Amino acid sequence: MIRGPSASFEEYHGWGLQMYSQDQYDRLHEATLEVLRLTGVEVHLDEALDVLEEGGCIVDRETKIVKFPAHVVEQALAMCPSQILLAARDPQYDYMMGGRQVGYTDFGCGIMVVDPETGELTETTNEDVGKTALLCDAMENVDVYSTAVVARDKPDSSYDLHMLEAAFLNTGKHVHHIDVSSGDNARMMFEMASYIAGGKKELRERPIVSTLVCPTSPLMLHTVTCEVIMESARWGCPINVLSMAMSGASSPVSVSGTLVTHNAEVLAGITLAQLTSPGAPTMYGSSTTMFDMTYATAPVGAPELGMISAAVAGFSNYYNLPSYVAGG
């Protein structure tokens, strides 16, 4: 492929909170569109393949590879709202995402907890979900409650529904459910929330719950990911498409290379949401970090995570999307 020279190309050297210049974001965006157009994303849900194909994507049903023309992606981005209301059961805790304002939430979803009385390490329970929700409800610097732990004591078929109940009973703040097990359970979650909100129309106007999904790196939207994206879009409840790529393992070893595949995964999910329901509230998410090759772990506290999160915040401003990024 022939690439022409650049005129008046601006860039930054070294590192700061401003990771890249506008020109550099242009380049990263162009590289992302190239990956989406030429390599594509593997999509494992027939209904999603139907929606994407109808929306103008090129679908190979045998390999399940979807290739995204640039105009489809950019039209989808243009349909995304630049601000999202994360409504709360108690309206005083309503939080509006968007622009350059910064809000805070807790991390999740933990599966083990240290008992504060015995010091014993045990699996988390639905009671722990309620306790963490109550704690975050009392913390004035926490704007939104993200499900902090998993209800390991509940059945696999319904644990996420029990978690939502425990959260709603223990906080008046917005609940960001980050462990939804299926599209059917997402629908039941939204039905639960609609009874609290006063109806489906009221929930659409004041979404008191939002969801999070993670693409499978590299470049895959698996079945549950697609189901939850599409169900959230149909209900008008915010969906957070959050890549958890690992630089050097499931993505290129360089930060810029990782950002390209990370961006492709997130934009593929956002495009699916917009083709499902134009104007669906979508967040640009990231918990992407580097891979520790010595210990074979993904350290969330690594400096590279902070660098990538700063770059992702710049990406969200570039696309005029609300962002949700992990902190170290």
One Martini backbone bead per residue (centre of mass of N, CA, C, O) as a GRO file, in nm:
protein
  328
    1MET     BB    1   0.095   0.037   0.024
    2ILE     BB    2   0.059   0.368  -0.038
    3ARG     BB    3   0.238   0.639   0.129
    4GLY     BB    4   0.226   0.954   0.202
    5PRO     BB    5   0.330   1.237   0.293
    6SER     BB    6   0.352   1.478   0.554
    7ALA     BB    7   0.195   1.779   0.655
    8SER     BB    8   0.226   1.932   0.940
    9PHE     BB    9   0.330   1.730   1.165
   10GLU     BB   10   0.217   1.653   1.483
   11GLU     BB   11   0.412   1.590   1.792
   12TYR     BB   12   0.507   1.400   2.073
   13HIS     BB   13   0.759   1.393   2.325
   14GLY     BB   14   0.729   1.175   2.536
   15TRP     BB   15   0.542   1.204   2.854
   16GLY     BB   16   0.190   1.256   2.929
   17LEU     BB   17  -0.135   1.321   2.955
   18GLN     BB   18  -0.060   1.394   2.661
   19MET     BB   19  -0.003   1.148   2.447
   20TYR     BB   20  -0.140   1.284   2.186
   21SER     BB   21  -0.194   1.422   1.902
   22GLN     BB   22  -0.410   1.488   1.660
   23ASP     BB   23  -0.242   1.354   1.437
   24GLN     BB   24  -0.199   1.086   1.590
   25TYR     BB   25  -0.499   1.015   1.610
   26ASP     BB   26  -0.545   1.003   1.311
   27ARG     BB   27  -0.353   0.762   1.267
   28LEU     BB   28  -0.492   0.562   1.459
   29HIS     BB   29  -0.764   0.572   1.315
   30GLU     BB   30  -0.666   0.476   1.038
   31ALA     BB   31  -0.554   0.204   1.142
   32THR     BB   32  -0.821   0.099   1.249
   33LEU     BB   33  -0.981   0.103   0.982
   34GLU     BB   34  -0.790  -0.098   0.846
   35VAL     BB   35  -0.844  -0.336   1.031
   36LEU     BB   36  -1.156  -0.344   0.990
   37ARG     BB   37  -1.140  -0.375   0.671
   38LEU     BB   38  -0.914  -0.616   0.637
   39THR     BB   39  -0.947  -0.807   0.895
   40GLY     BB   40  -1.140  -0.774   1.126
   41VAL     BB   41  -1.414  -0.936   1.312
   42GLU     BB   42  -1.511  -1.173   1.533
   43VAL     BB   43  -1.855  -1.305   1.520
   44HIS     BB   44  -2.076  -1.499   1.767
   45LEU     BB   45  -2.367  -1.397   1.619
   46ASP     BB   46  -2.616  -1.414   1.401
   47GLU     BB   47  -2.774  -1.156   1.467
   48ALA     BB   48  -2.528  -0.971   1.440
   49LEU     BB   49  -2.464  -1.039   1.148
   50ASP     BB   50  -2.727  -0.930   1.034
   51VAL     BB   51  -2.697  -0.635   1.129
   52LEU     BB   52  -2.421  -0.577   0.997
   53GLU     BB   53  -2.498  -0.643   0.706
   54GLU     BB   54  -2.736  -0.442   0.684
   55GLY     BB   55  -2.528  -0.193   0.764
   56GLY     BB   56  -2.259  -0.269   0.550
   57CYS     BB   57  -2.116  -0.517   0.610
   58ILE     BB   58  -1.874  -0.779   0.574
   59VAL     BB   59  -1.983  -1.122   0.562
   60ASP     BB   60  -1.854  -1.434   0.693
   61ARG     BB   61  -2.021  -1.716   0.781
   62GLU     BB   62  -1.794  -1.927   0.816
   63THR     BB   63  -1.579  -1.741   0.990
   64LYS     BB   64  -1.715  -1.473   1.125
   65ILE     BB   65  -1.612  -1.238   0.955
   66VAL     BB   66  -1.598  -0.881   0.997
   67LYS     BB   67  -1.614  -0.606   0.775
   68PHE     BB   68  -1.544  -0.248   0.812
   69PRO     BB   69  -1.639   0.014   0.679
   70ALA     BB   70  -1.567   0.336   0.736
   71HIS     BB   71  -1.857   0.462   0.707
   72VAL     BB   72  -1.992   0.284   0.923
   73VAL     BB   73  -1.826   0.371   1.167
   74GLU     BB   74  -1.865   0.686   1.141
   75GLN     BB   75  -2.173   0.679   1.160
   76ALA     BB   76  -2.187   0.550   1.438
   77LEU     BB   77  -2.034   0.774   1.589
   78ALA     BB   78  -2.241   1.002   1.509
   79MET     BB   79  -2.482   0.857   1.686
   80CYS     BB   80  -2.348   0.914   1.942
   81PRO     BB   81  -2.366   1.024   2.245
   82SER     BB   82  -2.185   1.269   2.437
   83GLN     BB   83  -2.404   1.210   2.658
   84ILE     BB   84  -2.469   1.038   2.980
   85LEU     BB   85  -2.719   0.916   3.181
   86LEU     BB   86  -2.668   0.817   3.524
   87ALA     BB   87  -2.908   0.712   3.689
   88ALA     BB   88  -3.082   0.731   4.002
   89ARG     BB   89  -3.288   0.651   4.245
   90ASP     BB   90  -3.144   0.901   4.358
   91PRO     BB   91  -3.131   1.204   4.202
   92GLN     BB   92  -2.879   1.327   4.358
   93TYR     BB   93  -2.693   1.088   4.196
   94ASP     BB   94  -2.680   1.190   3.933
   95TYR     BB   95  -2.486   1.115   3.627
   96MET     BB   96  -2.294   1.297   3.384
   97MET     BB   97  -2.156   1.196   3.100
   98GLY     BB   98  -1.889   1.394   2.970
   99GLY     BB   99  -1.640   1.532   2.843
  100ARG     BB  100  -1.394   1.647   3.103
  101GLN     BB  101  -1.520   1.516   3.326
  102VAL     BB  102  -1.469   1.360   3.653
  103GLY     BB  103  -1.530   1.035   3.768
  104TYR     BB  104  -1.622   0.777   4.018
  105THR     BB  105  -1.535   0.429   4.076
  106ASP     BB  106  -1.528   0.112   4.128
  107PHE     BB  107  -1.398  -0.196   4.126
  108GLY     BB  108  -1.399  -0.504   3.923
  109CYS     BB  109  -1.476  -0.847   3.976
  110GLY     BB  110  -1.459  -1.000   4.257
  111ILE     BB  111  -1.393  -1.349   4.411
  112MET     BB  112  -1.240  -1.237   4.668
  113VAL     BB  113  -1.227  -1.216   5.038
  114VAL     BB  114  -1.150  -1.048   5.334
  115ASP     BB  115  -1.224  -1.105   5.642
  116PRO     BB  116  -1.242  -0.856   5.885
  117GLU     BB  117  -1.246  -1.061   6.140
  118THR     BB  118  -1.059  -1.330   6.046
  119GLY     BB  119  -0.878  -1.306   5.763
  120GLU     BB  120  -1.021  -1.477   5.565
  121LEU     BB  121  -1.018  -1.636   5.252
  122THR     BB  122  -1.301  -1.586   5.039
  123GLU     BB  123  -1.571  -1.624   4.873
  124THR     BB  124  -1.798  -1.448   4.722
  125THR     BB  125  -2.112  -1.291   4.790
  126ASN     BB  126  -2.416  -1.141   4.791
  127GLU     BB  127  -2.360  -0.994   5.054
  128ASP     BB  128  -2.107  -0.848   4.944
  129VAL     BB  129  -2.249  -0.681   4.739
  130GLY     BB  130  -2.417  -0.520   4.943
  131LYS     BB  131  -2.177  -0.406   5.107
  132THR     BB  132  -2.036  -0.252   4.874
  133ALA     BB  133  -2.278  -0.076   4.806
  134LEU     BB  134  -2.302   0.059   5.083
  135LEU     BB  135  -2.021   0.181   5.089
  136CYS     BB  136  -2.050   0.352   4.825
  137ASP     BB  137  -2.294   0.514   4.924
  138ALA     BB  138  -2.113   0.658   5.160
  139MET     BB  139  -1.922   0.759   4.930
  140GLU     BB  140  -1.890   1.075   4.795
  141ASN     BB  141  -1.659   1.001   4.566
  142VAL     BB  142  -1.872   0.798   4.464
  143ASP     BB  143  -2.083   0.805   4.180
  144VAL     BB  144  -2.064   0.491   4.102
  145TYR     BB  145  -2.181   0.157   4.103
  146SER     BB  146  -1.974  -0.115   4.068
  147THR     BB  147  -1.962  -0.435   4.062
  148ALA     BB  148  -1.728  -0.564   4.286
  149VAL     BB  149  -1.864  -0.848   4.315
  150VAL     BB  150  -1.940  -1.196   4.328
  151ALA     BB  151  -2.209  -1.435   4.340
  152ARG     BB  152  -2.092  -1.748   4.427
  153ASP     BB  153  -2.370  -1.858   4.585
  154LYS     BB  154  -2.503  -1.858   4.308
  155PRO     BB  155  -2.638  -1.942   4.034
  156ASP     BB  156  -2.527  -1.934   3.711
  157SER     BB  157  -2.819  -1.849   3.589
  158SER     BB  158  -2.858  -1.588   3.837
  159TYR     BB  159  -2.633  -1.416   3.981
  160ASP     BB  160  -2.672  -1.133   3.835
  161LEU     BB  161  -2.958  -1.082   3.952
  162HIS     BB  162  -2.882  -1.085   4.250
  163MET     BB  163  -2.680  -0.852   4.232
  164LEU     BB  164  -2.882  -0.632   4.152
  165GLU     BB  165  -3.058  -0.651   4.398
  166ALA     BB  166  -2.837  -0.587   4.608
  167ALA     BB  167  -2.771  -0.309   4.494
  168PHE     BB  168  -3.051  -0.170   4.507
  169LEU     BB  169  -3.080  -0.222   4.830
  170ASN     BB  170  -2.780  -0.046   4.893
  171THR     BB  171  -2.831   0.184   4.665
  172GLY     BB  172  -2.895   0.517   4.514
  173LYS     BB  173  -2.713   0.464   4.291
  174HIS     BB  174  -2.575   0.390   4.018
  175VAL     BB  175  -2.575   0.080   3.827
  176HIS     BB  176  -2.284  -0.102   3.721
  177HIS     BB  177  -2.294  -0.389   3.534
  178ILE     BB  178  -1.997  -0.617   3.497
  179ASP     BB  179  -2.172  -0.923   3.511
  180VAL     BB  180  -2.316  -1.046   3.242
  181SER     BB  181  -2.426  -1.369   3.119
  182SER     BB  182  -2.672  -1.262   2.925
  183GLY     BB  183  -2.925  -1.155   2.731
  184ASP     BB  184  -3.158  -1.260   2.904
  185ASN     BB  185  -3.055  -1.132   3.171
  186ALA     BB  186  -3.057  -0.845   3.070
  187ARG     BB  187  -3.359  -0.829   3.026
  188MET     BB  188  -3.436  -0.891   3.324
  189MET     BB  189  -3.288  -0.651   3.443
  190PHE     BB  190  -3.456  -0.431   3.294
  191GLU     BB  191  -3.723  -0.518   3.414
  192MET     BB  192  -3.650  -0.462   3.703
  193ALA     BB  193  -3.579  -0.159   3.659
  194SER     BB  194  -3.860  -0.071   3.547
  195TYR     BB  195  -4.014  -0.102   3.815
  196ILE     BB  196  -3.851   0.119   3.961
  197ALA     BB  197  -3.884   0.353   3.738
  198GLY     BB  198  -4.206   0.299   3.610
  199GLY     BB  199  -4.094   0.186   3.332
  200LYS     BB  200  -3.972   0.173   3.017
  201LYS     BB  201  -3.978   0.474   2.954
  202GLU     BB  202  -3.845   0.566   3.222
  203LEU     BB  203  -3.581   0.406   3.180
  204ARG     BB  204  -3.494   0.552   2.921
  205GLU     BB  205  -3.485   0.835   3.062
  206ARG     BB  206  -3.384   0.671   3.348
  207PRO     BB  207  -3.103   0.500   3.373
  208ILE     BB  208  -3.023   0.285   3.658
  209VAL     BB  209  -2.873   0.098   3.445
  210SER     BB  210  -2.570  -0.066   3.343
  211THR     BB  211  -2.328  -0.203   3.111
  212LEU     BB  212  -2.066  -0.461   3.055
  213VAL     BB  213  -1.820  -0.535   2.800
  214CYS     BB  214  -1.580  -0.780   2.657
  215PRO     BB  215  -1.375  -0.822   2.439
  216THR     BB  216  -1.186  -1.061   2.260
  217SER     BB  217  -0.858  -1.090   2.262
  218PRO     BB  218  -0.822  -1.066   1.938
  219LEU     BB  219  -1.082  -0.958   1.758
  220MET     BB  220  -1.361  -1.025   1.948
  221LEU     BB  221  -1.718  -1.113   1.946
  222HIS     BB  222  -1.898  -1.271   2.151
  223THR     BB  223  -2.198  -1.383   2.230
  224VAL     BB  224  -2.254  -1.224   2.496
  225THR     BB  225  -2.154  -0.955   2.402
  226CYS     BB  226  -2.369  -0.917   2.181
  227GLU     BB  227  -2.625  -0.954   2.349
  228VAL     BB  228  -2.579  -0.715   2.548
  229ILE     BB  229  -2.553  -0.491   2.347
  230MET     BB  230  -2.835  -0.527   2.210
  231GLU     BB  231  -3.017  -0.513   2.462
  232SER     BB  232  -2.927  -0.236   2.561
  233ALA     BB  233  -3.002  -0.077   2.306
  234ARG     BB  234  -3.309  -0.143   2.309
  235TRP     BB  235  -3.349  -0.012   2.610
  236GLY     BB  236  -3.150   0.247   2.651
  237CYS     BB  237  -2.897   0.136   2.795
  238PRO     BB  238  -2.596   0.163   2.893
  239ILE     BB  239  -2.287   0.076   2.716
  240ASN     BB  240  -1.974  -0.086   2.792
  241VAL     BB  241  -1.690  -0.095   2.585
  242LEU     BB  242  -1.427  -0.312   2.716
  243SER     BB  243  -1.104  -0.345   2.685
  244MET     BB  244  -0.848  -0.626   2.774
  245ALA     BB  245  -0.579  -0.589   2.667
  246MET     BB  246  -0.240  -0.739   2.616
  247SER     BB  247   0.062  -0.633   2.602
  248GLY     BB  248   0.232  -0.910   2.448
  249ALA     BB  249  -0.028  -1.111   2.397
  250SER     BB  250  -0.328  -0.982   2.272
  251SER     BB  251  -0.119  -0.762   2.174
  252PRO     BB  252   0.086  -0.548   2.094
  253VAL     BB  253   0.375  -0.435   2.256
  254SER     BB  254   0.298  -0.167   2.182
  255VAL     BB  255   0.105   0.094   2.261
  256SER     BB  256   0.003   0.178   1.977
  257GLY     BB  257  -0.072  -0.108   1.882
  258THR     BB  258  -0.276  -0.166   2.107
  259LEU     BB  259  -0.466   0.075   2.043
  260VAL     BB  260  -0.565  -0.029   1.772
  261THR     BB  261  -0.702  -0.297   1.864
  262HIS     BB  262  -0.866  -0.177   2.086
  263ASN     BB  263  -1.026   0.019   1.905
  264ALA     BB  264  -1.150  -0.194   1.720
  265GLU     BB  265  -1.315  -0.340   1.937
  266VAL     BB  266  -1.484  -0.100   2.035
  267LEU     BB  267  -1.600  -0.004   1.757
  268ALA     BB  268  -1.747  -0.266   1.695
  269GLY     BB  269  -1.944  -0.252   1.937
  270ILE     BB  270  -2.061   0.029   1.876
  271THR     BB  271  -2.169  -0.042   1.596
  272LEU     BB  272  -2.368  -0.257   1.688
  273ALA     BB  273  -2.539  -0.071   1.866
  274GLN     BB  274  -2.621   0.137   1.638
  275LEU     BB  275  -2.749  -0.078   1.441
  276THR     BB  276  -2.965  -0.165   1.648
  277SER     BB  277  -2.975   0.148   1.794
  278PRO     BB  278  -2.995   0.451   1.724
  279GLY     BB  279  -2.841   0.632   1.991
  280ALA     BB  280  -2.704   0.458   2.173
  281PRO     BB  281  -2.565   0.442   2.481
  282THR     BB  282  -2.203   0.483   2.478
  283MET     BB  283  -1.898   0.354   2.595
  284TYR     BB  284  -1.547   0.407   2.638
  285GLY     BB  285  -1.342   0.135   2.717
  286SER     BB  286  -1.076   0.050   2.978
  287SER     BB  287  -0.831  -0.233   3.083
  288THR     BB  288  -0.571  -0.192   2.948
  289THR     BB  289  -0.253  -0.366   2.939
  290MET     BB  290   0.015  -0.536   3.034
  291PHE     BB  291   0.239  -0.811   3.006
  292ASP     BB  292   0.378  -1.027   3.239
  293MET     BB  293   0.638  -1.242   3.150
  294THR     BB  294   0.729  -1.353   3.429
  295TYR     BB  295   0.417  -1.403   3.570
  296ALA     BB  296   0.166  -1.417   3.384
  297THR     BB  297   0.031  -1.120   3.399
  298ALA     BB  298  -0.216  -0.841   3.455
  299PRO     BB  299  -0.117  -0.541   3.560
  300VAL     BB  300  -0.314  -0.281   3.678
  301GLY     BB  301  -0.056  -0.108   3.813
  302ALA     BB  302   0.080  -0.036   3.565
  303PRO     BB  303   0.210   0.219   3.386
  304GLU     BB  304   0.076   0.136   3.114
  305LEU     BB  305  -0.213   0.177   3.205
  306GLY     BB  306  -0.196   0.484   3.240
  307MET     BB  307  -0.115   0.544   2.951
  308ILE     BB  308  -0.360   0.411   2.812
  309SER     BB  309  -0.581   0.568   2.961
  310ALA     BB  310  -0.494   0.845   2.857
  311ALA     BB  311  -0.533   0.773   2.558
  312VAL     BB  312  -0.834   0.695   2.579
  313ALA     BB  313  -0.934   0.969   2.670
  314GLY     BB  314  -0.845   1.096   2.402
  315PHE     BB  315  -1.026   0.924   2.223
  316SER     BB  316  -1.297   1.015   2.344
  317ASN     BB  317  -1.254   1.308   2.255
  318TYR     BB  318  -1.220   1.251   1.953
  319TYR     BB  319  -1.526   1.108   1.951
  320ASN     BB  320  -1.724   1.220   2.166
  321LEU     BB  321  -1.700   1.024   2.427
  322PRO     BB  322  -1.761   0.850   2.686
  323SER     BB  323  -1.550   0.740   2.958
  324TYR     BB  324  -1.395   0.418   3.085
  325VAL     BB  325  -1.128   0.383   3.317
  326ALA     BB  326  -0.859   0.251   3.451
  327GLY     BB  327  -0.679   0.240   3.753
  328GLY     BB  328  -0.379   0.219   3.960
   0.00000   0.00000   0.00000
